């Protein structure tokens, strides 16, 4: 009888130990998943904030390029008679043509998230794809702005060491590479404005997805149509015309 009681006590104790171990592992597993979800959420919040900063950077670049594009347009329109432009106006154009406001933009939050285990463990692969597409577009347009605009502008403008605004533009219009550059980024002809519109739509829509879904889940197939509508709305808006008016007014105020 004592042996039976000892065996029963032993098995009960053993069962208690096993249940305790399983419970401990279960609690630890739940805690780890909770911490992983928390870290992922915190990281995505950083990515969201970075996207907002990135949008501001692109908006700032757009304003600068539009300001410069306005100058290039006016110079090209008067290329056969620069004297038709008042001297004080030409001096303002000269100031803008020689102005360099280069400040590169970083995507540190996305790079950290992209190289972390968090992104590998995310079940919402569709959202990961959306983020990757958005940042690919950001990187591409950033490279275009820095290389095709700022690097090219610095290389060309710095070679024209002329203080006189009339002589500066007169000499610039004699060089094919300057005329090509002016035409490429003049306000009405440059295709880069469509790129600014697209990147703004990409960023706005990605932020919308992150804001809308607290658990960062969404159906990519359903949202494809929504994104296309979102993008079309951006292109159909009048903000490009408004920007042109604002740039014209800004330069006029500086005269």
C-alpha positions as CSV (number, residue, x, y, z in Angstrom):
1,X,0.0,0.0,0.0
2,X,2.8,2.3,0.9
3,X,4.6,1.5,-2.4
4,X,1.4,2.3,-4.3
5,X,1.1,5.6,-2.5
6,X,4.8,6.4,-3.2
7,X,4.4,5.6,-6.9
8,X,1.2,7.7,-7.1
9,X,3.0,10.6,-5.3
10,X,6.0,10.2,-7.6
11,X,3.8,10.3,-10.8
12,X,1.8,13.2,-9.5
13,X,5.0,15.1,-8.7
14,X,6.4,14.2,-12.1
15,X,3.3,15.3,-13.8
16,X,3.4,18.6,-11.9
17,X,7.0,19.1,-13.0
18,X,6.2,18.4,-16.6
19,X,3.2,20.7,-16.5
20,X,5.3,23.3,-14.9
21,X,7.9,23.0,-17.6
22,X,5.3,23.1,-20.4
23,X,3.6,26.1,-18.7
24,X,7.0,27.9,-18.4
25,X,7.8,27.2,-22.1
26,X,4.4,28.3,-23.1
27,X,4.5,31.5,-21.1
28,X,8.0,32.2,-22.4
29,X,6.9,31.6,-26.0
30,X,3.9,33.9,-25.6
31,X,6.1,36.5,-24.0
32,X,8.7,36.3,-26.8
33,X,6.0,36.5,-29.5
34,X,4.5,39.5,-27.7
35,X,8.0,41.2,-27.5
36,X,8.7,40.4,-31.2
37,X,5.3,42.0,-32.2
38,X,6.1,45.0,-30.0
39,X,9.6,45.4,-31.5
40,X,8.1,45.1,-35.0
41,X,5.4,47.6,-34.3
42,X,8.0,50.1,-32.9
43,X,10.2,49.5,-35.9
44,X,7.4,50.1,-38.3
45,X,6.5,53.3,-36.5
46,X,10.1,54.5,-37.1
47,X,9.7,53.6,-40.7
48,X,6.4,55.5,-40.9
49,X,8.0,58.6,-39.4
50,X,11.0,58.2,-41.8
51,X,8.6,58.1,-44.7
52,X,7.0,61.4,-43.5
53,X,10.5,63.0,-43.3
54,X,11.3,61.6,-46.8
55,X,8.1,63.1,-48.2
56,X,9.1,66.5,-46.7
57,X,12.6,66.2,-48.3
58,X,11.2,65.4,-51.7
59,X,8.7,68.4,-51.4
60,X,11.7,70.6,-50.5
61,X,13.6,69.3,-53.5
62,X,10.6,69.8,-55.8
63,X,10.3,73.5,-54.8
64,X,14.0,74.1,-55.4
65,X,13.9,72.4,-58.8
66,X,10.7,74.2,-59.8
67,X,12.3,77.5,-58.8
68,X,15.4,76.7,-60.9
69,X,13.2,75.4,-63.7
70,X,11.3,78.7,-63.8
71,X,14.6,80.5,-64.2
72,X,15.8,78.1,-67.0
73,X,12.5,78.6,-68.8
74,X,12.7,82.4,-68.7
75,X,16.4,82.3,-69.9
76,X,15.5,80.0,-72.8
77,X,12.6,82.1,-73.8
78,X,14.9,85.2,-74.0
79,X,18.0,83.4,-75.4
80,X,18.0,85.5,-78.6
81,X,17.8,88.7,-76.6
82,X,18.8,88.6,-73.0
83,X,18.6,92.4,-72.8
84,X,14.8,91.9,-72.8
85,X,15.0,90.8,-69.2
86,X,15.4,93.6,-66.7
87,X,18.8,93.7,-65.1
88,X,17.5,93.3,-61.5
89,X,15.4,90.3,-62.7
90,X,18.4,88.8,-64.4
91,X,20.5,89.2,-61.3
92,X,17.9,87.3,-59.3
93,X,18.0,84.5,-62.0
94,X,21.8,84.5,-61.7
95,X,21.6,84.1,-57.9
96,X,19.3,81.1,-58.2
97,X,21.3,79.5,-61.0
98,X,24.4,79.6,-58.8
99,X,22.7,78.5,-55.6
100,X,23.4,75.0,-54.3
101,X,21.3,73.6,-51.5
102,X,22.4,70.0,-51.5
103,X,21.4,67.8,-48.6
104,X,21.2,64.1,-49.2
105,X,18.6,62.0,-47.5
106,X,19.1,58.8,-45.6
107,X,16.8,55.8,-45.1
108,X,18.3,54.4,-41.9
109,X,15.1,53.0,-40.4
110,X,14.2,51.0,-43.5
111,X,17.8,49.7,-43.8
112,X,17.8,48.5,-40.1
113,X,14.4,46.9,-40.5
114,X,15.3,45.4,-43.9
115,X,18.4,43.7,-42.4
116,X,16.7,42.5,-39.2
117,X,15.1,39.3,-38.2
118,X,11.8,41.1,-37.7
119,X,11.2,41.5,-41.4
120,X,11.8,37.8,-41.9
121,X,9.4,36.8,-39.2
122,X,6.6,39.1,-40.4
123,X,3.6,37.1,-41.6
124,X,2.3,40.0,-43.7
125,X,4.6,39.6,-46.7
126,X,2.3,41.7,-48.8
127,X,3.0,44.7,-46.6
128,X,6.7,44.0,-46.8
129,X,6.4,44.0,-50.6
130,X,4.6,47.4,-50.5
131,X,7.3,48.8,-48.3
132,X,10.1,47.5,-50.5
133,X,8.4,48.9,-53.6
134,X,8.0,52.3,-51.9
135,X,11.6,52.5,-50.8
136,X,12.9,51.3,-54.2
137,X,11.1,54.2,-55.8
138,X,12.5,56.5,-53.1
139,X,16.1,55.4,-53.7
140,X,15.7,55.7,-57.5
141,X,14.3,59.2,-57.5
142,X,16.9,60.2,-54.8
143,X,19.7,59.1,-57.1
144,X,18.2,61.0,-60.1
145,X,18.0,64.2,-58.1
146,X,21.5,63.9,-56.6
147,X,23.3,62.7,-59.7
148,X,21.3,64.1,-62.7
149,X,20.5,67.4,-61.1
150,X,22.8,68.5,-58.3
151,X,26.0,66.8,-59.5
152,X,25.4,68.0,-63.0
153,X,24.5,71.6,-61.9
154,X,27.6,71.8,-59.7
155,X,29.9,70.6,-62.5
156,X,28.5,73.0,-65.0
157,X,27.8,76.1,-63.0
158,X,31.1,76.1,-61.2
159,X,32.9,76.2,-64.6
160,X,31.3,79.5,-65.4
161,X,33.2,81.8,-63.1
162,X,31.5,85.0,-64.2
163,X,30.0,87.5,-61.7
164,X,28.1,89.5,-64.3
165,X,24.6,87.9,-64.7
166,X,24.3,88.9,-68.4
167,X,27.7,87.4,-69.3
168,X,27.0,84.3,-67.2
169,X,23.8,83.4,-69.1
170,X,25.2,84.6,-72.4
171,X,28.1,82.2,-72.1
172,X,25.9,79.4,-70.8
173,X,23.6,79.6,-73.8
174,X,26.7,79.2,-76.1
175,X,27.3,75.7,-74.7
176,X,25.2,72.8,-75.8
177,X,25.4,71.0,-72.4
178,X,24.0,74.1,-70.7
179,X,21.2,74.5,-73.1
180,X,20.4,70.8,-72.8
181,X,20.4,71.1,-69.0
182,X,18.1,74.1,-69.1
183,X,15.7,72.3,-71.4
184,X,15.8,69.1,-69.4
185,X,14.7,70.9,-66.2
186,X,12.7,73.8,-67.5
187,X,9.4,74.1,-65.7
188,X,7.1,73.0,-68.5
189,X,9.1,70.3,-70.2
190,X,10.8,68.3,-67.4
191,X,9.3,64.8,-66.9
192,X,10.7,64.7,-63.4
193,X,7.5,66.3,-62.1
194,X,5.6,63.1,-62.8
195,X,8.2,61.3,-60.7
196,X,7.6,63.7,-57.8
197,X,3.8,63.0,-58.1
198,X,4.4,59.3,-58.1
199,X,6.7,59.2,-55.1
200,X,4.3,61.4,-53.1
201,X,1.5,58.9,-53.9
202,X,3.7,56.0,-53.0
203,X,4.6,57.5,-49.7
204,X,1.2,58.7,-48.8
205,X,-0.4,55.4,-49.6
206,X,2.2,53.4,-47.6
207,X,1.7,55.7,-44.6
208,X,-2.1,55.3,-45.1
209,X,-1.7,51.5,-44.8
210,X,0.4,51.7,-41.7
211,X,-2.0,54.1,-40.1
212,X,-5.1,52.2,-41.0
213,X,-4.0,48.8,-39.8
214,X,-2.7,48.7,-36.2
215,X,-1.7,45.1,-36.7
216,X,-0.2,46.0,-40.1
217,X,-2.3,43.5,-42.0
218,X,-4.1,44.1,-45.3
219,X,-5.1,42.3,-48.4
220,X,-2.8,43.3,-51.3
221,X,-5.1,42.1,-54.0
222,X,-8.0,44.3,-52.7
223,X,-5.7,47.3,-52.2
224,X,-4.1,47.2,-55.6
225,X,-7.2,48.8,-57.1
226,X,-7.3,51.3,-54.2
227,X,-3.7,52.2,-54.9
228,X,-4.3,52.8,-58.6
229,X,-7.3,55.1,-57.7
230,X,-5.1,56.8,-55.1
231,X,-2.4,57.4,-57.6
232,X,-4.8,58.6,-60.3
233,X,-6.2,61.1,-57.9
234,X,-2.8,62.5,-57.3
235,X,-2.2,62.9,-61.0
236,X,-5.6,64.5,-61.6
237,X,-5.1,67.1,-58.8
238,X,-4.1,70.7,-59.4
239,X,-1.2,70.8,-57.0
240,X,1.3,71.1,-59.9
241,X,-0.3,74.3,-61.1
242,X,-0.5,75.6,-57.6
243,X,3.3,75.0,-57.2
244,X,4.0,76.8,-60.4
245,X,2.1,79.8,-59.2
246,X,3.9,79.7,-55.9
247,X,7.3,79.5,-57.5
248,X,6.5,82.4,-59.8
249,X,5.3,84.5,-56.9
250,X,8.4,83.6,-54.8
251,X,10.9,84.7,-57.5
252,X,8.8,87.8,-58.2
253,X,9.0,88.8,-54.6
254,X,12.8,88.5,-54.6
255,X,13.2,91.1,-57.4
